Amino acid sequence: MPSQLSFSSDISTIDVETVHRWLSEESYWARGRTREAHERAMAGSRNYGVFDAGDGRQLGYARAITDGATFAWIADVFVDPESRGRGVGKRIMAGIIEDLEPLELKRVALFTEDAHGLYEQFGFEQLTDPESWMLRWGRGYGPSAV
């Protein structure tokens, strides 16, 4: 991993305004998310950031929702478009795995439409039993949403 990147799991280091803008305006999965919903999501999660070690600017964000014993869901992985190609995604995933590893979780899951290659580098595999997984969509979300 490039040494000019630093990783933090300290929520006080997260630039909440920047992360909310990235997710609510630029992501395909959280477009339109309110600031209040974003702050609630952060409060219920382990939060991670990758920063430029030189100027301290936040370059990436992710969070993990976990019970701390059996399961975690990695969500909201986002790399600043201007910083893509610098290893930010790899650095954030390495930090998350390092943070979650001591919990000895049975499963760590995530959803992606476009970054399978990144996550495969960290041991993620496509589901071999998708028929066993179920999903209940919230009001206004999912395939039947208008």
N, CA, C and O atoms as a GROMACS GRO file, in nm:
protein
  584
    1MET      N    1   0.083  -0.117   0.000
    1MET     CA    2   0.000   0.000   0.000
    1MET      C    3   0.089   0.125   0.000
    1MET      O    4   0.191   0.129   0.069
    2PRO      N    5   0.051   0.224  -0.076
    2PRO     CA    6   0.131   0.346  -0.078
    2PRO      C    7   0.143   0.409   0.060
    2PRO      O    8   0.044   0.419   0.133
    3SER      N    9   0.263   0.451   0.096
    3SER     CA   10   0.286   0.507   0.229
    3SER      C   11   0.224   0.645   0.244
    3SER      O   12   0.210   0.692   0.357
    4GLN      N   13   0.187   0.713   0.136
    4GLN     CA   14   0.129   0.846   0.147
    4GLN      C   15  -0.018   0.841   0.187
    4GLN      O   16  -0.084   0.945   0.193
    5LEU      N   17  -0.069   0.722   0.214
    5LEU     CA   18  -0.208   0.707   0.258
    5LEU      C   19  -0.210   0.664   0.404
    5LEU      O   20  -0.131   0.580   0.446
    6SER      N   21  -0.301   0.721   0.480
    6SER     CA   22  -0.318   0.677   0.618
    6SER      C   23  -0.462   0.629   0.638
    6SER      O   24  -0.554   0.680   0.576
    7PHE      N   25  -0.478   0.531   0.724
    7PHE     CA   26  -0.608   0.470   0.753
    7PHE      C   27  -0.646   0.504   0.896
    7PHE      O   28  -0.561   0.509   0.984
    8SER      N   29  -0.775   0.527   0.919
    8SER     CA   30  -0.822   0.552   1.054
    8SER      C   31  -0.958   0.486   1.076
    8SER      O   32  -1.044   0.487   0.988
    9SER      N   33  -0.976   0.430   1.195
    9SER     CA   34  -1.106   0.379   1.236
    9SER      C   35  -1.165   0.468   1.346
    9SER      O   36  -1.260   0.428   1.414
   10ASP      N   37  -1.110   0.586   1.362
   10ASP     CA   38  -1.156   0.683   1.462
   10ASP      C   39  -1.261   0.772   1.396
   10ASP      O   40  -1.230   0.849   1.305
   11ILE      N   41  -1.385   0.761   1.441
   11ILE     CA   42  -1.495   0.836   1.379
   11ILE      C   43  -1.472   0.987   1.384
   11ILE      O   44  -1.523   1.060   1.299
   12SER      N   45  -1.396   1.035   1.481
   12SER     CA   46  -1.372   1.179   1.490
   12SER      C   47  -1.286   1.232   1.375
   12SER      O   48  -1.280   1.353   1.354
   13THR      N   49  -1.220   1.143   1.301
   13THR     CA   50  -1.138   1.186   1.188
   13THR      C   51  -1.218   1.199   1.059
   13THR      O   52  -1.170   1.256   0.961
   14ILE      N   53  -1.340   1.148   1.058
   14ILE     CA   54  -1.421   1.147   0.936
   14ILE      C   55  -1.476   1.286   0.906
   14ILE      O   56  -1.531   1.352   0.994
   15ASP      N   57  -1.460   1.330   0.783
   15ASP     CA   58  -1.517   1.455   0.733
   15ASP      C   59  -1.661   1.425   0.691
   15ASP      O   60  -1.687   1.391   0.575
   16VAL      N   61  -1.752   1.438   0.785
   16VAL     CA   62  -1.891   1.397   0.764
   16VAL      C   63  -1.954   1.470   0.647
   16VAL      O   64  -2.027   1.409   0.569
   17GLU      N   65  -1.929   1.597   0.633
   17GLU     CA   66  -1.987   1.675   0.523
   17GLU      C   67  -1.942   1.621   0.388
   17GLU      O   68  -2.023   1.603   0.297
   18THR      N   69  -1.813   1.596   0.374
   18THR     CA   70  -1.759   1.544   0.248
   18THR      C   71  -1.815   1.405   0.218
   18THR      O   72  -1.857   1.378   0.106
   19VAL      N   73  -1.816   1.319   0.318
   19VAL     CA   74  -1.866   1.183   0.297
   19VAL      C   75  -2.013   1.186   0.260
   19VAL      O   76  -2.055   1.113   0.170
   20HIS      N   77  -2.093   1.268   0.328
   20HIS     CA   78  -2.234   1.277   0.293
   20HIS      C   79  -2.252   1.324   0.148
   20HIS      O   80  -2.334   1.270   0.075
   21ARG      N   81  -2.174   1.424   0.108
   21ARG     CA   82  -2.184   1.473  -0.030
   21ARG      C   83  -2.148   1.362  -0.128
   21ARG      O   84  -2.219   1.341  -0.226
   22TRP      N   85  -2.037   1.291  -0.102
   22TRP     CA   86  -1.998   1.182  -0.192
   22TRP      C   87  -2.113   1.083  -0.208
   22TRP      O   88  -2.152   1.050  -0.320
   23LEU      N   89  -2.165   1.036  -0.096
   23LEU     CA   90  -2.265   0.931  -0.100
   23LEU      C   91  -2.398   0.979  -0.157
   23LEU      O   92  -2.458   0.911  -0.241
   24SER      N   93  -2.445   1.094  -0.113
   24SER     CA   94  -2.578   1.141  -0.154
   24SER      C   95  -2.580   1.196  -0.296
   24SER      O   96  -2.686   1.200  -0.359
   25GLU      N   97  -2.464   1.240  -0.347
   25GLU     CA   98  -2.462   1.300  -0.481
   25GLU      C   99  -2.392   1.215  -0.586
   25GLU      O  100  -2.424   1.224  -0.704
   26GLU      N  101  -2.295   1.131  -0.545
   26GLU     CA  102  -2.212   1.064  -0.643
   26GLU      C  103  -2.222   0.912  -0.644
   26GLU      O  104  -2.179   0.849  -0.741
   27SER      N  105  -2.276   0.850  -0.540
   27SER     CA  106  -2.284   0.704  -0.538
   27SER      C  107  -2.410   0.656  -0.608
   27SER      O  108  -2.508   0.731  -0.618
   28TYR      N  109  -2.409   0.533  -0.655
   28TYR     CA  110  -2.529   0.477  -0.718
   28TYR      C  111  -2.622   0.417  -0.614
   28TYR      O  112  -2.740   0.394  -0.644
   29TRP      N  113  -2.576   0.389  -0.493
   29TRP     CA  114  -2.656   0.319  -0.392
   29TRP      C  115  -2.714   0.411  -0.285
   29TRP      O  116  -2.808   0.372  -0.217
   30ALA      N  117  -2.661   0.532  -0.268
   30ALA     CA  118  -2.710   0.618  -0.160
   30ALA      C  119  -2.750   0.756  -0.210
   30ALA      O  120  -2.763   0.850  -0.131
   31ARG      N  121  -2.770   0.769  -0.340
   31ARG     CA  122  -2.808   0.898  -0.398
   31ARG      C  123  -2.934   0.949  -0.330
   31ARG      O  124  -3.034   0.878  -0.319
   32GLY      N  125  -2.929   1.072  -0.287
   32GLY     CA  126  -3.044   1.133  -0.222
   32GLY      C  127  -3.054   1.107  -0.072
   32GLY      O  128  -3.148   1.155  -0.008
   33ARG      N  129  -2.961   1.033  -0.015
   33ARG     CA  130  -2.965   1.007   0.129
   33ARG      C  131  -2.958   1.140   0.204
   33ARG      O  132  -2.876   1.226   0.173
   34THR      N  133  -3.045   1.155   0.302
   34THR     CA  134  -3.044   1.278   0.380
   34THR      C  135  -2.925   1.280   0.475
   34THR      O  136  -2.868   1.176   0.508
   35ARG      N  137  -2.889   1.398   0.518
   35ARG     CA  138  -2.780   1.412   0.615
   35ARG      C  139  -2.817   1.342   0.746
   35ARG      O  140  -2.733   1.276   0.808
   36GLU      N  141  -2.942   1.355   0.786
   36GLU     CA  142  -2.987   1.291   0.910
   36GLU      C  143  -2.976   1.139   0.899
   36GLU      O  144  -2.929   1.075   0.993
   37ALA      N  145  -3.018   1.081   0.787
   37ALA     CA  146  -3.006   0.936   0.768
   37ALA      C  147  -2.859   0.895   0.766
   37ALA      O  148  -2.822   0.791   0.820
   38HIS      N  149  -2.777   0.976   0.702
   38HIS     CA  150  -2.633   0.947   0.697
   38HIS      C  151  -2.572   0.945   0.837
   38HIS      O  152  -2.495   0.855   0.870
   39GLU      N  153  -2.606   1.042   0.917
   39GLU     CA  154  -2.552   1.050   1.053
   39GLU      C  155  -2.600   0.932   1.138
   39GLU      O  156  -2.524   0.880   1.220
   40ARG      N  157  -2.726   0.890   1.121
   40ARG     CA  158  -2.777   0.772   1.193
   40ARG      C  159  -2.702   0.648   1.149
   40ARG      O  160  -2.668   0.564   1.232
   41ALA      N  161  -2.676   0.636   1.018
   41ALA     CA  162  -2.602   0.520   0.967
   41ALA      C  163  -2.461   0.516   1.026
   41ALA      O  164  -2.413   0.410   1.066
   42MET      N  165  -2.396   0.630   1.031
   42MET     CA  166  -2.262   0.636   1.090
   42MET      C  167  -2.265   0.598   1.238
   42MET      O  168  -2.177   0.525   1.285
   43ALA      N  169  -2.366   0.646   1.310
   43ALA     CA  170  -2.374   0.621   1.454
   43ALA      C  171  -2.390   0.472   1.485
   43ALA      O  172  -2.347   0.426   1.591
   44GLY      N  173  -2.451   0.397   1.394
   44GLY     CA  174  -2.473   0.255   1.415
   44GLY      C  175  -2.367   0.167   1.351
   44GLY      O  176  -2.389   0.048   1.333
   45SER      N  177  -2.253   0.224   1.315
   45SER     CA  178  -2.153   0.151   1.239
   45SER      C  179  -2.013   0.175   1.292
   45SER      O  180  -1.988   0.268   1.369
   46ARG      N  181  -1.921   0.089   1.249
   46ARG     CA  182  -1.778   0.117   1.261
   46ARG      C  183  -1.744   0.197   1.137
   46ARG      O  184  -1.780   0.156   1.027
   47ASN      N  185  -1.678   0.309   1.152
   47ASN     CA  186  -1.649   0.399   1.041
   47ASN      C  187  -1.500   0.401   1.012
   47ASN      O  188  -1.417   0.394   1.102
   48TYR      N  189  -1.469   0.411   0.882
   48TYR     CA  190  -1.330   0.405   0.839
   48TYR      C  191  -1.301   0.514   0.737
   48TYR      O  192  -1.387   0.549   0.655
   49GLY      N  193  -1.181   0.568   0.743
   49GLY     CA  194  -1.140   0.667   0.646
   49GLY      C  195  -0.998   0.642   0.600
   49GLY      O  196  -0.915   0.588   0.674
   50VAL      N  197  -0.971   0.682   0.477
   50VAL     CA  198  -0.835   0.685   0.424
   50VAL      C  199  -0.807   0.831   0.392
   50VAL      O  200  -0.890   0.901   0.334
   51PHE      N  201  -0.688   0.874   0.430
   51PHE     CA  202  -0.650   1.014   0.420
   51PHE      C  203  -0.516   1.029   0.350
   51PHE      O  204  -0.432   0.939   0.355
   52ASP      N  205  -0.497   1.144   0.287
   52ASP     CA  206  -0.366   1.179   0.233
   52ASP      C  207  -0.278   1.211   0.352
   52ASP      O  208  -0.308   1.303   0.429
   53ALA      N  209  -0.169   1.136   0.368
   53ALA     CA  210  -0.081   1.155   0.483
   53ALA      C  211  -0.013   1.292   0.481
   53ALA      O  212   0.029   1.341   0.586
   54GLY      N  213  -0.003   1.354   0.364
   54GLY     CA  214   0.061   1.485   0.355
   54GLY      C  215  -0.027   1.599   0.402
   54GLY      O  216   0.012   1.676   0.490
   55ASP      N  217  -0.147   1.609   0.344
   55ASP     CA  218  -0.233   1.723   0.378
   55ASP      C  219  -0.354   1.686   0.463
   55ASP      O  220  -0.431   1.773   0.502
   56GLY      N  221  -0.371   1.558   0.494
   56GLY     CA  222  -0.479   1.514   0.581
   56GLY      C  223  -0.616   1.506   0.516
   56GLY      O  224  -0.714   1.472   0.582
   57ARG      N  225  -0.624   1.537   0.387
   57ARG     CA  226  -0.753   1.536   0.316
   57ARG      C  227  -0.810   1.395   0.309
   57ARG      O  228  -0.737   1.300   0.280
   58GLN      N  229  -0.940   1.381   0.334
   58GLN     CA  230  -1.003   1.250   0.327
   58GLN      C  231  -1.018   1.209   0.181
   58GLN      O  232  -1.065   1.286   0.097
   59LEU      N  233  -0.976   1.085   0.151
   59LEU     CA  234  -0.979   1.033   0.015
   59LEU      C  235  -1.078   0.918  -0.003
   59LEU      O  236  -1.118   0.887  -0.115
   60GLY      N  237  -1.117   0.855   0.107
   60GLY     CA  238  -1.209   0.742   0.098
   60GLY      C  239  -1.281   0.720   0.229
   60GLY      O  240  -1.239   0.768   0.335
   61TYR      N  241  -1.390   0.645   0.220
   61TYR     CA  242  -1.473   0.617   0.337
   61TYR      C  243  -1.538   0.481   0.319
   61TYR      O  244  -1.562   0.437   0.207
   62ALA      N  245  -1.566   0.416   0.431
   62ALA     CA  246  -1.647   0.294   0.434
   62ALA      C  247  -1.696   0.276   0.577
   62ALA      O  248  -1.646   0.339   0.670
   63ARG      N  249  -1.795   0.191   0.592
   63ARG     CA  250  -1.842   0.158   0.725
   63ARG      C  251  -1.878   0.011   0.730
   63ARG      O  252  -1.905  -0.051   0.627
   64ALA      N  253  -1.879  -0.044   0.850
   64ALA     CA  254  -1.920  -0.182   0.871
   64ALA      C  255  -2.026  -0.185   0.980
   64ALA      O  256  -2.009  -0.128   1.087
   65ILE      N  257  -2.135  -0.253   0.951
   65ILE     CA  258  -2.241  -0.273   1.046
   65ILE      C  259  -2.221  -0.415   1.099
   65ILE      O  260  -2.218  -0.510   1.021
   66THR      N  261  -2.206  -0.430   1.230
   66THR     CA  262  -2.176  -0.561   1.285
   66THR      C  263  -2.234  -0.580   1.423
   66THR      O  264  -2.255  -0.484   1.498
   67ASP      N  265  -2.260  -0.706   1.458
   67ASP     CA  266  -2.299  -0.739   1.594
   67ASP      C  267  -2.174  -0.766   1.679
   67ASP      O  268  -2.185  -0.786   1.800
   68GLY      N  269  -2.057  -0.765   1.615
   68GLY     CA  270  -1.932  -0.784   1.687
   68GLY      C  271  -1.903  -0.927   1.726
   68GLY      O  272  -1.804  -0.953   1.793
   69ALA      N  273  -1.989  -1.020   1.684
   69ALA     CA  274  -1.970  -1.159   1.723
   69ALA      C  275  -1.982  -1.258   1.608
   69ALA      O  276  -1.906  -1.355   1.601
   70THR      N  277  -2.077  -1.234   1.515
   70THR     CA  278  -2.102  -1.334   1.411
   70THR      C  279  -2.107  -1.280   1.269
   70THR      O  280  -2.080  -1.355   1.175
   71PHE      N  281  -2.141  -1.153   1.251
   71PHE     CA  282  -2.170  -1.104   1.117
   71PHE      C  283  -2.133  -0.957   1.102
   71PHE      O  284  -2.143  -0.879   1.198
   72ALA      N  285  -2.092  -0.920   0.983
   72ALA     CA  286  -2.071  -0.778   0.949
   72ALA      C  287  -2.114  -0.755   0.804
   72ALA      O  288  -2.102  -0.844   0.720
   73TRP      N  289  -2.161  -0.636   0.780
   73TRP     CA  290  -2.197  -0.591   0.645
   73TRP      C  291  -2.113  -0.468   0.617
   73TRP      O  292  -2.122  -0.368   0.688
   74ILE      N  293  -2.030  -0.474   0.514
   74ILE     CA  294  -1.950  -0.359   0.474
   74ILE      C  295  -2.033  -0.277   0.376
   74ILE      O  296  -2.087  -0.330   0.279
   75ALA      N  297  -2.041  -0.148   0.403
   75ALA     CA  298  -2.128  -0.062   0.323
   75ALA      C  299  -2.061   0.072   0.295
   75ALA      O  300  -1.963   0.109   0.359
   76ASP      N  301  -2.117   0.142   0.199
   76ASP     CA  302  -2.079   0.280   0.168
   76ASP      C  303  -1.930   0.296   0.137
   76ASP      O  304  -1.871   0.399   0.170
   77VAL      N  305  -1.871   0.197   0.073
   77VAL     CA  306  -1.730   0.211   0.033
   77VAL      C  307  -1.725   0.310  -0.082
   77VAL      O  308  -1.786   0.290  -0.187
   78PHE      N  309  -1.651   0.419  -0.061
   78PHE     CA  310  -1.644   0.524  -0.162
   78PHE      C  311  -1.504   0.583  -0.164
   78PHE      O  312  -1.445   0.613  -0.060
   79VAL      N  313  -1.452   0.600  -0.285
   79VAL     CA  314  -1.322   0.665  -0.305
   79VAL      C  315  -1.346   0.793  -0.385
   79VAL      O  316  -1.414   0.792  -0.488
   80ASP      N  317  -1.288   0.903  -0.336
   80ASP     CA  318  -1.297   1.031  -0.405
   80ASP      C  319  -1.256   1.010  -0.551
   80ASP      O  320  -1.148   0.957  -0.577
   81PRO      N  321  -1.339   1.050  -0.647
   81PRO     CA  322  -1.307   1.028  -0.788
   81PRO      C  323  -1.169   1.080  -0.829
   81PRO      O  324  -1.103   1.019  -0.913
   82GLU      N  325  -1.125   1.190  -0.771
   82GLU     CA  326  -0.993   1.246  -0.806
   82GLU      C  327  -0.878   1.163  -0.750
   82GLU      O  328  -0.764   1.182  -0.790
   83SER      N  329  -0.908   1.072  -0.657
   83SER     CA  330  -0.804   0.993  -0.592
   83SER      C  331  -0.803   0.847  -0.637
   83SER      O  332  -0.723   0.768  -0.588
   84ARG      N  333  -0.890   0.812  -0.729
   84ARG     CA  334  -0.895   0.673  -0.776
   84ARG      C  335  -0.767   0.639  -0.851
   84ARG      O  336  -0.709   0.722  -0.920
   85GLY      N  337  -0.725   0.515  -0.834
   85GLY     CA  338  -0.600   0.470  -0.896
   85GLY      C  339  -0.478   0.487  -0.807
   85GLY      O  340  -0.367   0.454  -0.849
   86ARG      N  341  -0.497   0.538  -0.686
   86ARG     CA  342  -0.386   0.560  -0.592
   86ARG      C  343  -0.377   0.451  -0.486
   86ARG      O  344  -0.290   0.457  -0.399
   87GLY      N  345  -0.465   0.351  -0.492
   87GLY     CA  346  -0.464   0.246  -0.391
   87GLY      C  347  -0.551   0.273  -0.271
   87GLY      O  348  -0.541   0.204  -0.169
   88VAL      N  349  -0.637   0.373  -0.280
   88VAL     CA  350  -0.724   0.410  -0.168
   88VAL      C  351  -0.820   0.296  -0.134
   88VAL      O  352  -0.837   0.262  -0.017
   89GLY      N  353  -0.882   0.238  -0.235
   89GLY     CA  354  -0.975   0.128  -0.212
   89GLY      C  355  -0.906   0.009  -0.146
   89GLY      O  356  -0.961  -0.052  -0.055
   90LYS      N  357  -0.787  -0.023  -0.192
   90LYS     CA  358  -0.712  -0.134  -0.131
   90LYS      C  359  -0.675  -0.101   0.013
   90LYS      O  360  -0.681  -0.188   0.100
   91ARG      N  361  -0.637   0.023   0.039
   91ARG     CA  362  -0.597   0.061   0.174
   91ARG      C  363  -0.715   0.057   0.270
   91ARG      O  364  -0.702   0.012   0.384
   92ILE      N  365  -0.830   0.103   0.224
   92ILE     CA  366  -0.946   0.101   0.313
   92ILE      C  367  -0.991  -0.041   0.340
   92ILE      O  368  -1.028  -0.074   0.453
   93MET      N  369  -0.990  -0.127   0.238
   93MET     CA  370  -1.031  -0.266   0.259
   93MET      C  371  -0.933  -0.340   0.349
   93MET      O  372  -0.975  -0.418   0.435
   94ALA      N  373  -0.804  -0.316   0.332
   94ALA     CA  374  -0.704  -0.380   0.419
   94ALA      C  375  -0.727  -0.338   0.564
   94ALA      O  376  -0.718  -0.421   0.654
   95GLY      N  377  -0.755  -0.211   0.586
   95GLY     CA  378  -0.780  -0.162   0.721
   95GLY      C  379  -0.906  -0.220   0.782
   95GLY      O  380  -0.908  -0.255   0.900
   96ILE      N  381  -1.011  -0.232   0.702
   96ILE     CA  382  -1.136  -0.290   0.752
   96ILE      C  383  -1.115  -0.435   0.791
   96ILE      O  384  -1.155  -0.477   0.900
   97ILE      N  385  -1.052  -0.512   0.704
   97ILE     CA  386  -1.027  -0.653   0.733
   97ILE      C  387  -0.943  -0.665   0.860
   97ILE      O  388  -0.971  -0.750   0.945
   98GLU      N  389  -0.841  -0.583   0.874
   98GLU     CA  390  -0.757  -0.586   0.994
   98GLU      C  391  -0.839  -0.552   1.119
   98GLU      O  392  -0.818  -0.612   1.224
   99ASP      N  393  -0.931  -0.458   1.108
   99ASP     CA  394  -1.013  -0.419   1.221
   99ASP      C  395  -1.113  -0.528   1.260
   99ASP      O  396  -1.137  -0.551   1.378
  100LEU      N  397  -1.171  -0.596   1.160
  100LEU     CA  398  -1.273  -0.697   1.188
  100LEU      C  399  -1.216  -0.834   1.222
  100LEU      O  400  -1.281  -0.912   1.290
  101GLU      N  401  -1.096  -0.863   1.176
  101GLU     CA  402  -1.036  -0.996   1.193
  101GLU      C  403  -1.038  -1.045   1.339
  101GLU      O  404  -1.072  -1.160   1.362
  102PRO      N  405  -1.002  -0.962   1.437
  102PRO     CA  406  -1.002  -1.012   1.576
  102PRO      C  407  -1.139  -1.055   1.628
  102PRO      O  408  -1.147  -1.126   1.728
  103LEU      N  409  -1.246  -1.013   1.562
  103LEU     CA  410  -1.381  -1.049   1.605
  103LEU      C  411  -1.416  -1.192   1.569
  103LEU      O  412  -1.512  -1.248   1.622
  104GLU      N  413  -1.339  -1.254   1.478
  104GLU     CA  414  -1.361  -1.392   1.434
  104GLU      C  415  -1.505  -1.413   1.388
  104GLU      O  416  -1.572  -1.508   1.429
  105LEU      N  417  -1.551  -1.323   1.302
  105LEU     CA  418  -1.688  -1.328   1.251
  105LEU      C  419  -1.707  -1.449   1.159
  105LEU      O  420  -1.614  -1.490   1.089
  106LYS      N  421  -1.826  -1.504   1.160
  106LYS     CA  422  -1.858  -1.616   1.072
  106LYS      C  423  -1.874  -1.569   0.927
  106LYS      O  424  -1.832  -1.639   0.834
  107ARG      N  425  -1.934  -1.452   0.909
  107ARG     CA  426  -1.958  -1.400   0.774
  107ARG      C  427  -1.936  -1.248   0.770
  107ARG      O  428  -1.971  -1.177   0.864
  108VAL      N  429  -1.878  -1.203   0.661
  108VAL     CA  430  -1.869  -1.060   0.631
  108VAL      C  431  -1.923  -1.046   0.489
  108VAL      O  432  -1.872  -1.110   0.396
  109ALA      N  433  -2.022  -0.965   0.472
  109ALA     CA  434  -2.089  -0.950   0.342
  109ALA      C  435  -2.077  -0.807   0.291
  109ALA      O  436  -2.047  -0.714   0.366
  110LEU      N  437  -2.100  -0.794   0.162
  110LEU     CA  438  -2.108  -0.663   0.099
  110LEU      C  439  -2.183  -0.678  -0.032
  110LEU      O  440  -2.206  -0.789  -0.080
  111PHE      N  441  -2.219  -0.566  -0.089
  111PHE     CA  442  -2.288  -0.562  -0.218
  111PHE      C  443  -2.210  -0.470  -0.309
  111PHE      O  444  -2.170  -0.360  -0.268
  112THR      N  445  -2.187  -0.512  -0.432
  112THR     CA  446  -2.123  -0.425  -0.529
  112THR      C  447  -2.176  -0.454  -0.668
  112THR      O  448  -2.209  -0.568  -0.702
  113GLU      N  449  -2.185  -0.351  -0.748
  113GLU     CA  450  -2.221  -0.368  -0.888
  113GLU      C  451  -2.099  -0.359  -0.978
  113GLU      O  452  -2.104  -0.401  -1.094
  114ASP      N  453  -1.988  -0.305  -0.925
  114ASP     CA  454  -1.878  -0.275  -1.016
  114ASP      C  455  -1.736  -0.294  -0.962
  114ASP      O  456  -1.641  -0.258  -1.031
  115ALA      N  457  -1.719  -0.347  -0.842
  115ALA     CA  458  -1.584  -0.356  -0.786
  115ALA      C  459  -1.550  -0.497  -0.740
  115ALA      O  460  -1.480  -0.515  -0.640
  116HIS      N  461  -1.599  -0.596  -0.811
  116HIS     CA  462  -1.574  -0.736  -0.773
  116HIS      C  463  -1.425  -0.767  -0.762
  116HIS      O  464  -1.382  -0.836  -0.669
  117GLY      N  465  -1.346  -0.717  -0.856
  117GLY     CA  466  -1.202  -0.745  -0.856
  117GLY      C  467  -1.134  -0.695  -0.730
  117GLY      O  468  -1.047  -0.763  -0.676
  118LEU      N  469  -1.172  -0.578  -0.682
  118LEU     CA  470  -1.114  -0.524  -0.559
  118LEU      C  471  -1.145  -0.616  -0.442
  118LEU      O  472  -1.055  -0.656  -0.368
  119TYR      N  473  -1.271  -0.652  -0.426
  119TYR     CA  474  -1.311  -0.730  -0.309
  119TYR      C  475  -1.259  -0.872  -0.314
  119TYR      O  476  -1.231  -0.931  -0.210
  120GLU      N  477  -1.245  -0.928  -0.432
  120GLU     CA  478  -1.187  -1.063  -0.444
  120GLU      C  479  -1.045  -1.067  -0.390
  120GLU      O  480  -1.001  -1.169  -0.338
  121GLN      N  481  -0.972  -0.957  -0.402
  121GLN     CA  482  -0.836  -0.950  -0.348
  121GLN      C  483  -0.833  -0.965  -0.197
  121GLN      O  484  -0.728  -0.996  -0.139
  122PHE      N  485  -0.946  -0.944  -0.132
  122PHE     CA  486  -0.956  -0.952   0.013
  122PHE      C  487  -1.038  -1.072   0.059
  122PHE      O  488  -1.087  -1.076   0.172
  123GLY      N  489  -1.053  -1.171  -0.030
  123GLY     CA  490  -1.117  -1.296   0.006
  123GLY      C  491  -1.266  -1.304  -0.016
  123GLY      O  492  -1.327  -1.406   0.016
  124PHE      N  493  -1.328  -1.200  -0.069
  124PHE     CA  494  -1.471  -1.206  -0.095
  124PHE      C  495  -1.498  -1.289  -0.220
  124PHE      O  496  -1.421  -1.285  -0.316
  125GLU      N  497  -1.606  -1.363  -0.216
  125GLU     CA  498  -1.647  -1.448  -0.328
  125GLU      C  499  -1.793  -1.420  -0.360
  125GLU      O  500  -1.870  -1.377  -0.274
  126GLN      N  501  -1.829  -1.444  -0.486
  126GLN     CA  502  -1.971  -1.433  -0.520
  126GLN      C  503  -2.045  -1.545  -0.448
  126GLN      O  504  -1.989  -1.652  -0.423
  127LEU      N  505  -2.170  -1.520  -0.414
  127LEU     CA  506  -2.248  -1.619  -0.341
  127LEU      C  507  -2.263  -1.748  -0.420
  127LEU      O  508  -2.294  -1.746  -0.540
  128THR      N  509  -2.241  -1.859  -0.354
  128THR     CA  510  -2.263  -1.989  -0.416
  128THR      C  511  -2.404  -2.038  -0.386
  128THR      O  512  -2.452  -2.134  -0.447
  129ASP      N  513  -2.470  -1.973  -0.291
  129ASP     CA  514  -2.605  -2.012  -0.253
  129ASP      C  515  -2.700  -1.891  -0.247
  129ASP      O  516  -2.764  -1.868  -0.145
  130PRO      N  517  -2.708  -1.814  -0.357
  130PRO     CA  518  -2.792  -1.694  -0.352
  130PRO      C  519  -2.938  -1.724  -0.322
  130PRO      O  520  -3.010  -1.638  -0.271
  131GLU      N  521  -2.982  -1.846  -0.354
  131GLU     CA  522  -3.121  -1.880  -0.327
  131GLU      C  523  -3.150  -1.889  -0.177
  131GLU      O  524  -3.266  -1.891  -0.137
  132SER      N  525  -3.046  -1.894  -0.095
  132SER     CA  526  -3.064  -1.898   0.051
  132SER      C  527  -3.077  -1.758   0.111
  132SER      O  528  -3.130  -1.743   0.221
  133TRP      N  529  -3.029  -1.658   0.041
  133TRP     CA  530  -3.034  -1.521   0.091
  133TRP      C  531  -3.167  -1.458   0.052
  133TRP      O  532  -3.218  -1.482  -0.057
  134MET      N  533  -3.221  -1.378   0.141
  134MET     CA  534  -3.345  -1.308   0.113
  134MET      C  535  -3.327  -1.161   0.150
  134MET      O  536  -3.240  -1.126   0.230
  135LEU      N  537  -3.408  -1.077   0.090
  135LEU     CA  538  -3.398  -0.934   0.113
  135LEU      C  539  -3.538  -0.875   0.120
  135LEU      O  540  -3.624  -0.905   0.037
  136ARG      N  541  -3.559  -0.792   0.218
  136ARG     CA  542  -3.686  -0.719   0.227
  136ARG      C  543  -3.654  -0.573   0.202
  136ARG      O  544  -3.580  -0.511   0.278
  137TRP      N  545  -3.711  -0.518   0.097
  137TRP     CA  546  -3.687  -0.379   0.059
  137TRP      C  547  -3.770  -0.285   0.144
  137TRP      O  548  -3.885  -0.315   0.176
  138GLY      N  549  -3.713  -0.172   0.179
  138GLY     CA  550  -3.787  -0.067   0.248
  138GLY      C  551  -3.877   0.007   0.150
  138GLY      O  552  -3.858  -0.002   0.029
  139ARG      N  553  -3.974   0.078   0.204
  139ARG     CA  554  -4.069   0.153   0.121
  139ARG      C  555  -3.996   0.250   0.028
  139ARG      O  556  -3.914   0.329   0.073
  140GLY      N  557  -4.026   0.242  -0.099
  140GLY     CA  558  -3.965   0.332  -0.198
  140GLY      C  559  -3.834   0.281  -0.256
  140GLY      O  560  -3.772   0.351  -0.335
  141TYR      N  561  -3.792   0.162  -0.217
  141TYR     CA  562  -3.667   0.105  -0.266
  141TYR      C  563  -3.694  -0.028  -0.334
  141TYR      O  564  -3.802  -0.086  -0.319
  142GLY      N  565  -3.596  -0.076  -0.408
  142GLY     CA  566  -3.607  -0.208  -0.470
  142GLY      C  567  -3.662  -0.205  -0.609
  142GLY      O  568  -3.694  -0.098  -0.663
  143PRO      N  569  -3.675  -0.323  -0.668
  143PRO     CA  570  -3.717  -0.334  -0.808
  143PRO      C  571  -3.855  -0.277  -0.838
  143PRO      O  572  -3.880  -0.230  -0.949
  144SER      N  573  -3.944  -0.279  -0.740
  144SER     CA  574  -4.080  -0.230  -0.767
  144SER      C  575  -4.094  -0.080  -0.737
  144SER      O  576  -4.202  -0.024  -0.757
  145ALA      N  577  -3.988  -0.016  -0.691
  145ALA     CA  578  -3.995   0.128  -0.661
  145ALA      C  579  -4.009   0.207  -0.789
  145ALA      O  580  -3.949   0.173  -0.891
  146VAL      N  581  -4.086   0.312  -0.782
  146VAL     CA  582  -4.107   0.398  -0.900
  146VAL      C  583  -4.005   0.508  -0.902
  146VAL      O  584  -4.006   0.591  -0.993
   0.00000   0.00000   0.00000
